[in-house]
């Protein structure tokens, strides 16, 4: 599948030129606009791989649009602008922009900048997912440890038996250990001394 692009550029001639260049290079332009607020809406609706944003646009400037797109991790972002001041480049970086290209640009500069933006975005997304997974694992471990402690205190189980009870119940009921542990903590689940001798 071709890489999907949304273009947000308030100058129609540049927008047309960008579209033609991108399509000739094998990209699919799925949406275009001259307004920053419209760019955010298009990115949400069309789910492109990358959004090309000018900085100066009506409705919402490109950096504000980039912040919104980045906050929701919607797409890679390439800023395409006539402004090259260091302060703007730093603001773009802080807004979560993956690549920055100054107009007038050469056709040979556009594709590498786009591909770099897409690759950086993929890395950031993978890192965010990994962080989320580790956070969930840590949260599960905390809940399981609290439930084990409660079983040890209230049911007189050893740490090993408390863990085994949670693990066996999770497998038998086809639930996660976190859900079983939450049931233990809520007082909804207690070991049956007669049934659980194993």
Phi and psi restraints in degrees (value plus and minus 20) as a CYANA .aco file:
   2 UNK   PHI     -90.4   -50.4
   2 UNK   PSI     135.1   175.1
   3 UNK   PHI     -88.3   -48.3
   3 UNK   PSI     109.9   149.9
   4 UNK   PHI    -114.3   -74.3
   4 UNK   PSI     115.0   155.0
   5 UNK   PHI    -149.6  -109.6
   5 UNK   PSI     119.8   159.8
   6 UNK   PHI    -131.6   -91.6
   6 UNK   PSI     111.9   151.9
   7 UNK   PHI    -128.2   -88.2
   7 UNK   PSI     109.3   149.3
   8 UNK   PHI    -145.2  -105.2
   8 UNK   PSI      83.0   123.0
   9 UNK   PHI    -167.6  -127.6
   9 UNK   PSI     105.5   145.5
  10 UNK   PHI     -99.1   -59.1
  10 UNK   PSI     -31.6     8.4
  11 UNK   PHI    -115.4   -75.4
  11 UNK   PSI      94.1   134.1
  12 UNK   PHI     -78.4   -38.4
  12 UNK   PSI     -58.2   -18.2
  13 UNK   PHI     -85.0   -45.0
  13 UNK   PSI     -64.1   -24.1
  14 UNK   PHI     -85.4   -45.4
  14 UNK   PSI     -59.3   -19.3
  15 UNK   PHI     -80.2   -40.2
  15 UNK   PSI     -65.6   -25.6
  16 UNK   PHI     -83.3   -43.3
  16 UNK   PSI     -63.8   -23.8
  17 UNK   PHI     -81.9   -41.9
  17 UNK   PSI     -62.6   -22.6
  18 UNK   PHI     -81.7   -41.7
  18 UNK   PSI     -65.7   -25.7
  19 UNK   PHI     -78.4   -38.4
  19 UNK   PSI     -68.3   -28.3
  20 UNK   PHI     -81.5   -41.5
  20 UNK   PSI     -65.5   -25.5
  21 UNK   PHI     -80.6   -40.6
  21 UNK   PSI     -67.5   -27.5
  22 UNK   PHI     -83.4   -43.4
  22 UNK   PSI     -63.8   -23.8
  23 UNK   PHI     -85.4   -45.4
  23 UNK   PSI     -57.7   -17.7
  24 UNK   PHI     -85.1   -45.1
  24 UNK   PSI     -48.5    -8.5
  25 UNK   PHI    -108.0   -68.0
  25 UNK   PSI     -17.8    22.2
  26 UNK   PHI      75.0   115.0
  26 UNK   PSI     -12.4    27.6
  27 UNK   PHI    -106.8   -66.8
  27 UNK   PSI     137.9   177.9
  28 UNK   PHI    -131.2   -91.2
  28 UNK   PSI      95.1   135.1
  29 UNK   PHI    -105.1   -65.1
  29 UNK   PSI      91.2   131.2
  30 UNK   PHI    -115.9   -75.9
  30 UNK   PSI     -33.8     6.2
  31 UNK   PHI    -186.4  -146.4
  31 UNK   PSI     132.1   172.1
  32 UNK   PHI    -169.9  -129.9
  32 UNK   PSI     131.6   171.6
  33 UNK   PHI    -177.3  -137.3
  33 UNK   PSI     145.6   185.6
  34 UNK   PHI    -129.2   -89.2
  34 UNK   PSI     -13.9    26.1
  35 UNK   PHI    -142.7  -102.7
  35 UNK   PSI     122.1   162.1
  36 UNK   PHI     -87.8   -47.8
  36 UNK   PSI     -61.7   -21.7
  37 UNK   PHI     -85.4   -45.4
  37 UNK   PSI     -57.2   -17.2
  38 UNK   PHI     -86.7   -46.7
  38 UNK   PSI     -54.3   -14.3
  39 UNK   PHI     -81.6   -41.6
  39 UNK   PSI     -64.7   -24.7
  40 UNK   PHI     -81.1   -41.1
  40 UNK   PSI     -64.2   -24.2
  41 UNK   PHI     -81.9   -41.9
  41 UNK   PSI     -64.9   -24.9
  42 UNK   PHI     -82.8   -42.8
  42 UNK   PSI     -61.3   -21.3
  43 UNK   PHI     -84.6   -44.6
  43 UNK   PSI     -61.8   -21.8
  44 UNK   PHI     -82.1   -42.1
  44 UNK   PSI     -64.3   -24.3
  45 UNK   PHI     -95.0   -55.0
  45 UNK   PSI     -63.9   -23.9
  46 UNK   PHI    -113.0   -73.0
  46 UNK   PSI     -35.5     4.5
  47 UNK   PHI      29.2    69.2
  47 UNK   PSI      38.3    78.3
  48 UNK   PHI     -93.8   -53.8
  48 UNK   PSI     148.8   188.8
  49 UNK   PHI     -97.9   -57.9
  49 UNK   PSI     -52.3   -12.3
  50 UNK   PHI    -167.2  -127.2
  50 UNK   PSI     125.7   165.7
  51 UNK   PHI    -136.1   -96.1
  51 UNK   PSI     109.3   149.3
  52 UNK   PHI    -121.1   -81.1
  52 UNK   PSI      99.4   139.4
  53 UNK   PHI    -141.6  -101.6
  53 UNK   PSI     113.1   153.1
  54 UNK   PHI    -100.3   -60.3
  54 UNK   PSI     138.5   178.5
  55 UNK   PHI    -101.0   -61.0
  55 UNK   PSI     -71.5   -31.5
  56 UNK   PHI    -108.3   -68.3
  56 UNK   PSI      85.5   125.5
  57 UNK   PHI    -163.4  -123.4
  57 UNK   PSI     132.2   172.2
  58 UNK   PHI     -92.6   -52.6
  58 UNK   PSI     141.8   181.8
  59 UNK   PHI      65.9   105.9
  59 UNK   PSI     -72.8   -32.8
  60 UNK   PHI    -185.1  -145.1
  60 UNK   PSI     110.4   150.4
  61 UNK   PHI     -92.8   -52.8
  61 UNK   PSI     143.6   183.6
  62 UNK   PHI     -80.5   -40.5
  62 UNK   PSI     -53.8   -13.8
  63 UNK   PHI     -90.1   -50.1
  63 UNK   PSI     -59.7   -19.7
  64 UNK   PHI     -86.8   -46.8
  64 UNK   PSI     -60.8   -20.8
  65 UNK   PHI     -81.9   -41.9
  65 UNK   PSI     -61.9   -21.9
  66 UNK   PHI     -81.2   -41.2
  66 UNK   PSI     -61.4   -21.4
  67 UNK   PHI     -79.4   -39.4
  67 UNK   PSI     -64.6   -24.6
  68 UNK   PHI     -85.7   -45.7
  68 UNK   PSI     -64.5   -24.5
  69 UNK   PHI     -84.1   -44.1
  69 UNK   PSI     -62.7   -22.7
  70 UNK   PHI     -88.8   -48.8
  70 UNK   PSI     -58.3   -18.3
  71 UNK   PHI     -79.2   -39.2
  71 UNK   PSI     -52.8   -12.8
  72 UNK   PHI    -118.8   -78.8
  72 UNK   PSI     -16.7    23.3
  73 UNK   PHI      29.0    69.0
  73 UNK   PSI      32.0    72.0
  74 UNK   PHI    -105.0   -65.0
  74 UNK   PSI     -57.5   -17.5
  75 UNK   PHI    -184.2  -144.2
  75 UNK   PSI     142.7   182.7
  76 UNK   PHI     -87.9   -47.9
  76 UNK   PSI     132.6   172.6
  77 UNK   PHI    -147.9  -107.9
  77 UNK   PSI     107.7   147.7
  78 UNK   PHI    -136.8   -96.8
  78 UNK   PSI     100.0   140.0
  79 UNK   PHI    -107.6   -67.6
  79 UNK   PSI     110.2   150.2
  80 UNK   PHI    -144.4  -104.4
  80 UNK   PSI      90.4   130.4
  81 UNK   PHI    -169.2  -129.2
  81 UNK   PSI     140.8   180.8
  82 UNK   PHI    -103.4   -63.4
  82 UNK   PSI     -29.8    10.2
  83 UNK   PHI    -116.7   -76.7
  83 UNK   PSI     108.8   148.8
  84 UNK   PHI    -141.5  -101.5
  84 UNK   PSI      -5.8    34.2
  85 UNK   PHI     -80.1   -40.1
  85 UNK   PSI     121.1   161.1
  86 UNK   PHI     -74.9   -34.9
  86 UNK   PSI     -59.8   -19.8
  87 UNK   PHI     -79.5   -39.5
  87 UNK   PSI     -62.2   -22.2
  88 UNK   PHI     -88.1   -48.1
  88 UNK   PSI     -58.5   -18.5
  89 UNK   PHI     -82.3   -42.3
  89 UNK   PSI     -62.1   -22.1
  90 UNK   PHI     -86.3   -46.3
  90 UNK   PSI     -60.2   -20.2
  91 UNK   PHI     -83.0   -43.0
  91 UNK   PSI     -59.5   -19.5
  92 UNK   PHI     -83.7   -43.7
  92 UNK   PSI     -64.4   -24.4
  93 UNK   PHI     -78.9   -38.9
  93 UNK   PSI     -66.4   -26.4
  94 UNK   PHI     -86.4   -46.4
  94 UNK   PSI     -44.8    -4.8
  95 UNK   PHI    -101.7   -61.7
  95 UNK   PSI     -24.3    15.7
  96 UNK   PHI      74.1   114.1
  96 UNK   PSI      -2.8    37.2
  97 UNK   PHI     -92.3   -52.3
  97 UNK   PSI     116.8   156.8
  98 UNK   PHI    -111.9   -71.9
  98 UNK   PSI     -43.4    -3.4
  99 UNK   PHI    -172.1  -132.1
  99 UNK   PSI     134.4   174.4
 100 UNK   PHI    -157.9  -117.9
 100 UNK   PSI     103.5   143.5
 101 UNK   PHI    -147.5  -107.5
 101 UNK   PSI     111.8   151.8
 102 UNK   PHI    -117.5   -77.5
 102 UNK   PSI     113.0   153.0
 103 UNK   PHI    -101.3   -61.3
 103 UNK   PSI     128.6   168.6
 104 UNK   PHI     -94.3   -54.3
 104 UNK   PSI     116.7   156.7
 105 UNK   PHI    -129.2   -89.2
 105 UNK   PSI     137.8   177.8
 106 UNK   PHI    -109.3   -69.3
 106 UNK   PSI     127.8   167.8
 107 UNK   PHI     -74.4   -34.4
 107 UNK   PSI     -56.9   -16.9
 108 UNK   PHI     -89.5   -49.5
 108 UNK   PSI     -35.3     4.7
 109 UNK   PHI    -109.3   -69.3
 109 UNK   PSI     -46.1    -6.1
 110 UNK   PHI     -86.0   -46.0
 110 UNK   PSI     -71.3   -31.3
 111 UNK   PHI     -81.3   -41.3
 111 UNK   PSI     -68.6   -28.6
 112 UNK   PHI     -79.1   -39.1
 112 UNK   PSI     -59.2   -19.2
 113 UNK   PHI     -84.5   -44.5
 113 UNK   PSI     -62.5   -22.5
 114 UNK   PHI     -83.2   -43.2
 114 UNK   PSI     -67.8   -27.8
 115 UNK   PHI     -85.0   -45.0
 115 UNK   PSI     -56.1   -16.1
 116 UNK   PHI     -84.7   -44.7
 116 UNK   PSI     -64.4   -24.4
 117 UNK   PHI     -79.4   -39.4
 117 UNK   PSI     -65.4   -25.4
 118 UNK   PHI     -84.7   -44.7
 118 UNK   PSI     -63.2   -23.2
 119 UNK   PHI     -85.3   -45.3
 119 UNK   PSI     -63.7   -23.7
 120 UNK   PHI     -83.7   -43.7
 120 UNK   PSI     -60.6   -20.6
 121 UNK   PHI     -82.8   -42.8
 121 UNK   PSI     -63.5   -23.5
 122 UNK   PHI     -81.1   -41.1
 122 UNK   PSI     -60.6   -20.6
 123 UNK   PHI     -84.2   -44.2
 123 UNK   PSI     -64.7   -24.7
 124 UNK   PHI     -83.8   -43.8
 124 UNK   PSI     -60.6   -20.6
 125 UNK   PHI     -84.8   -44.8
 125 UNK   PSI     -63.7   -23.7
 126 UNK   PHI     -83.0   -43.0
 126 UNK   PSI     -61.0   -21.0
 127 UNK   PHI     -84.4   -44.4
 127 UNK   PSI     -62.1   -22.1
 128 UNK   PHI     -84.0   -44.0
 128 UNK   PSI     -60.6   -20.6
 129 UNK   PHI     -86.8   -46.8
 129 UNK   PSI     -59.4   -19.4
 130 UNK   PHI     -84.8   -44.8
 130 UNK   PSI     -62.4   -22.4
 131 UNK   PHI     -82.3   -42.3
 131 UNK   PSI     -63.5   -23.5
 132 UNK   PHI     -79.9   -39.9
 132 UNK   PSI     -64.0   -24.0
 133 UNK   PHI     -83.0   -43.0
 133 UNK   PSI     -64.0   -24.0
 134 UNK   PHI     -85.8   -45.8
 134 UNK   PSI     -58.1   -18.1
 135 UNK   PHI     -82.9   -42.9
 135 UNK   PSI     -63.6   -23.6
 136 UNK   PHI     -84.6   -44.6
 136 UNK   PSI     -60.5   -20.5
 137 UNK   PHI     -82.8   -42.8
 137 UNK   PSI     -62.5   -22.5
 138 UNK   PHI     -84.8   -44.8
 138 UNK   PSI     -61.9   -21.9
 139 UNK   PHI     -82.5   -42.5
 139 UNK   PSI     -63.7   -23.7
 140 UNK   PHI     -80.4   -40.4
 140 UNK   PSI     -65.0   -25.0
 141 UNK   PHI     -81.1   -41.1
 141 UNK   PSI     -61.4   -21.4
 142 UNK   PHI     -82.5   -42.5
 142 UNK   PSI     -64.8   -24.8
 143 UNK   PHI     -85.6   -45.6
 143 UNK   PSI     -63.4   -23.4
 144 UNK   PHI     -82.2   -42.2
 144 UNK   PSI     -63.0   -23.0
 145 UNK   PHI     -82.5   -42.5
 145 UNK   PSI     -60.4   -20.4
 146 UNK   PHI     -86.0   -46.0
 146 UNK   PSI     -60.9   -20.9
 147 UNK   PHI     -86.3   -46.3
 147 UNK   PSI     -60.3   -20.3
 148 UNK   PHI     -79.3   -39.3
 148 UNK   PSI     -65.7   -25.7
 149 UNK   PHI     -79.7   -39.7
 149 UNK   PSI     -61.8   -21.8
 150 UNK   PHI     -85.8   -45.8
 150 UNK   PSI     -61.4   -21.4
 151 UNK   PHI     -84.9   -44.9
 151 UNK   PSI     -57.4   -17.4
 152 UNK   PHI     -85.8   -45.8
 152 UNK   PSI     -62.1   -22.1
 153 UNK   PHI     -92.9   -52.9
 153 UNK   PSI     -66.8   -26.8
 154 UNK   PHI    -111.1   -71.1
 154 UNK   PSI     -50.0   -10.0
 155 UNK   PHI    -129.7   -89.7
 155 UNK   PSI     -20.4    19.6
 156 UNK   PHI      47.7    87.7
 156 UNK   PSI       5.4    45.4
 157 UNK   PHI    -104.4   -64.4
 157 UNK   PSI     134.0   174.0
 158 UNK   PHI     -94.5   -54.5
 158 UNK   PSI     146.5   186.5
 159 UNK   PHI     -80.0   -40.0
 159 UNK   PSI     -62.7   -22.7
 160 UNK   PHI     -81.3   -41.3
 160 UNK   PSI     -65.9   -25.9
 161 UNK   PHI     -87.5   -47.5
 161 UNK   PSI     -56.3   -16.3
 162 UNK   PHI     -83.7   -43.7
 162 UNK   PSI     -64.1   -24.1
 163 UNK   PHI     -85.0   -45.0
 163 UNK   PSI     -63.2   -23.2
 164 UNK   PHI     -81.5   -41.5
 164 UNK   PSI     -59.4   -19.4
 165 UNK   PHI     -81.2   -41.2
 165 UNK   PSI     -66.4   -26.4
 166 UNK   PHI     -82.7   -42.7
 166 UNK   PSI     -66.6   -26.6
 167 UNK   PHI     -83.5   -43.5
 167 UNK   PSI     -67.5   -27.5
 168 UNK   PHI     -84.3   -44.3
 168 UNK   PSI     -61.5   -21.5
 169 UNK   PHI     -83.3   -43.3
 169 UNK   PSI     -61.7   -21.7
 170 UNK   PHI     -81.3   -41.3
 170 UNK   PSI     -63.6   -23.6
 171 UNK   PHI     -88.3   -48.3
 171 UNK   PSI     -63.7   -23.7
 172 UNK   PHI     -84.6   -44.6
 172 UNK   PSI     -62.9   -22.9
 173 UNK   PHI    -108.8   -68.8
 173 UNK   PSI     -22.6    17.4
 174 UNK   PHI      35.8    75.8
 174 UNK   PSI      27.2    67.2
 175 UNK   PHI    -139.2   -99.2
 175 UNK   PSI     145.8   185.8
 176 UNK   PHI     -99.0   -59.0
 176 UNK   PSI     138.4   178.4
 177 UNK   PHI     -83.6   -43.6
 177 UNK   PSI     -49.9    -9.9
 178 UNK   PHI     -85.5   -45.5
 178 UNK   PSI     -64.1   -24.1
 179 UNK   PHI     -83.5   -43.5
 179 UNK   PSI     -65.2   -25.2
 180 UNK   PHI     -81.4   -41.4
 180 UNK   PSI     -63.1   -23.1
 181 UNK   PHI     -83.3   -43.3
 181 UNK   PSI     -59.3   -19.3
 182 UNK   PHI     -84.4   -44.4
 182 UNK   PSI     -56.0   -16.0
 183 UNK   PHI     -86.5   -46.5
 183 UNK   PSI     -59.8   -19.8
 184 UNK   PHI     -81.6   -41.6
 184 UNK   PSI     -67.9   -27.9
 185 UNK   PHI     -84.0   -44.0
 185 UNK   PSI     -51.4   -11.4
 186 UNK   PHI    -101.7   -61.7
 186 UNK   PSI     -23.1    16.9
 187 UNK   PHI      58.6    98.6
 187 UNK   PSI      -6.8    33.2
 188 UNK   PHI    -107.3   -67.3
 188 UNK   PSI     -32.3     7.7
 189 UNK   PHI    -159.4  -119.4
 189 UNK   PSI     104.9   144.9
 190 UNK   PHI    -154.4  -114.4
 190 UNK   PSI     129.4   169.4
 191 UNK   PHI     -91.6   -51.6
 191 UNK   PSI     122.3   162.3
 192 UNK   PHI    -112.9   -72.9
 192 UNK   PSI      89.8   129.8
 193 UNK   PHI     -75.8   -35.8
 193 UNK   PSI     -56.0   -16.0
 194 UNK   PHI     -92.8   -52.8
 194 UNK   PSI     -62.1   -22.1
 195 UNK   PHI    -103.9   -63.9
 195 UNK   PSI     -41.3    -1.3
 196 UNK   PHI    -125.0   -85.0
 196 UNK   PSI       3.8    43.8
 197 UNK   PHI    -102.7   -62.7
 197 UNK   PSI      92.0   132.0
